[in-house]
């Protein structure tokens, strides 16, 4: 994730790995078996001696059954009022798209709002996502395909969709132009960060590099 503001937060990935592992009651040896990585390599990552590659993070996220973005989660102070300048949004580039937080990560209530930008052909991946709470989608421009519980919906500029987020769902840019949409997640369980499930996982370093280049082009447009 990126924060385009002047005070970008540094996230200790090794510390996040240890916290996530211990929260789930997984020993380092068990994680080594699940991920195919050595216990020594995991120990070096957790102690900040080495930095994990994207491939390694993919293996760890699969082993812990979490989205890869959980390793970069930043927990800011929660406030009753949140004002967010466009230049200060926390951004998560993914393959052919960008997921931008509109400030919900700093709000005290259980609601999160995001700006979703998709290049032509971008999608949420082959596997559907589901989480607690409710989801509202508002299409600003482009042609956005949403599938909810096996039922397809096509959203164009001005169209909206609301559904129970426990139903398997996914999205795709089905048009020939970029898509911009607002997605609002609300009523989820307090311990959950549903926005993380909406960011597709890069397959390797090369793909991640392309993600960053694409997001840079989007920012210029």
N, C-alpha and C positions, 0 to 999 in steps of 0.2 A: 504494500500500500504506500501511497505517497501523500504527503501533506504539502500543498502548494503555498501555504502561508509562510510568514517570516520565521516562525518558531516551529520548525518541523521536529516532531518527537522521534527520538532514537529508540528503537525497540531491541531489547536483548533477546535474540532468538533462542539462545541456549537456555536462558532462564525460563522463557516461555515454554520450551520443551519440557523442562523439569517439572514446572507447575502443572502442565497438561497431563503429563505422565502420572504424577502423584495424585492428582484429582481423580484419576480413573483407577487408582490402585494397581498400576502396572509396574512391575519391577524392571530394572534396566535389563536384566537377563531375558525376561519375557519379551520386552520390546525388541531386543536384539533378534530373538527367534522369529518374531512376527514380521520384522522389517527386512531381515536378511543382512543386517549390518552387524558389525562386531560390537560387543559391549564396550571395548576400549574406545572405538570411534564415537559411540554415543556419549561416553564420559567426557571426551575431549570437547564435544559440541556443547554439552551442558555447562562445562567450566569455562567456555568462551575461548578455548585454545585454538579451535578451528571453526570455520564458518561452513555450514552445510550448503551443498549445491542444490539447485532446484530439483534435480533427480532424487537426491537424498530426502528432501522435504516431501516429495511426492510419496516416497516409500513410508515415511514416518506418519504422514497424514492418513494413509490407507491403513497402516497398522493400528493407529489410535482411533480410527473411524471418525475423523474430524475433517473439516475443509482446510485446505492449505493456508487460508487467510487467518486461521486461528493462531498461527505462529507469530503473526504481525499485529495482533490485536492490541490496541492502546486504550487503556481505561482512564479517560480524563475525569475530572470532577463533574458530578452531576448537578445541573442547575434547573431552576424552575422556568427560566427564560433563556433561550439560546438564539443569538443572532450570528449568522454565518455569512461572511463575505464569499463571493464566488471563488476568489483566489485562495481561500483558506480551507476549501473542501478536502477531506481525506479521500484520495482516489485509489482505486484498485484496478489497474489495467489487466485485461485478460485477452485471450485470442480473439482479435477483431472487435474488441469492445472496451468500454470503460464503465466502471461502477463507482459513482460518486455519492458520498454521504452528504446529506443536507443538514446535518447537525444532530440527528437523533442519538448518536453515540454519547452526546454530552447532556441529553435531556433526562430529567429525573423520572419521567413516566415511561410506560412500556409502549412506545411508538417510535418507529424509525422511518425516515423518508429518504429516498434515493433518486438520483438522476441516472438513467440507464441510456448509454449511447452504443449503438450497434452498427458496425459496418455491414455491407451486403454479405449475406451468407452466415453471419454470426449466430450462434445459438448457445443455449445453456448446457449442451452436451446430450449424450445419448440417454443417460439415466435421469429420471424425473426427480424432483426435489420435493420435500414435504417438511413442514415444521408446525409448531403450535401457532395459534392466533388466527388472524384474518389478513387478507391481502387485497389492496386496491391498486389497480393499474390504470393510468391515464396516458394515452398516446398523444404526444405533442405533434410529431410529424413522422412520415414514413408509413410503412406497412408492417405491423407487428403481429406475428402469429403466436397465440397462446394456447396451450393444451392443458385442460384441467380435468382430471379424472377420466382421461381418454376422449374427452369432447373438445374438438378444435374451435377456436374463436379467432377471428381476424379483426384487429383494431387498426383504424386509420385515424387521422388527425381529429381530435375531439371525442373519440370513443373511449369508454371506460369499462372496466370489468372488476367485480368484487366477488371473492369466494373464500371459503374456509380453507386455510392453508394446510390443513392435515390431508387434503386431497392432493395426490401426486400431480405436479404441474411442471411446465417448462415453457420456454419461449424461443422464438427464432425470427430473424429478419427475413421475411418472405418476399420483400419487394426488391426494387433495383436502385434504391437510394438509402442513405443512412437513416436510422431510426433514433428518435429521442423520446423517452417516456419517463414519467414519474411513477415510482412504485412506493406505496406506503404499507408498512407492516405494523400491525397493532394487536394488542391483547395476547402477546406471546408469554410463555413462562419466563419468570424473572431471571433464571439462570441461562436462558437461551439467547443467542445472537443470530436471529434468523437471516440477517443480511449476508452472513458468511456463506450460507448454502447457495446463494444466487451467483457466486463468482466461480466460473469454471476454472479447473486446475490446468495450468500449462503442462504440456507433456515433457518438455526438455528445455535446456538453456537456449537453444536456437529459437524455439517457438516463443519463449519469454522475451527474447530480444526483439522479435518481430512485434510482439504485443506492445512493447515500450515505444517502438518506432511508430506504430499505428496510432497510439494514444497521443504521441507528440504531434502528429499530423492533424488529429482531431482538434487539439487545443489551438492550432493555428487557424483552423477553418472558422 
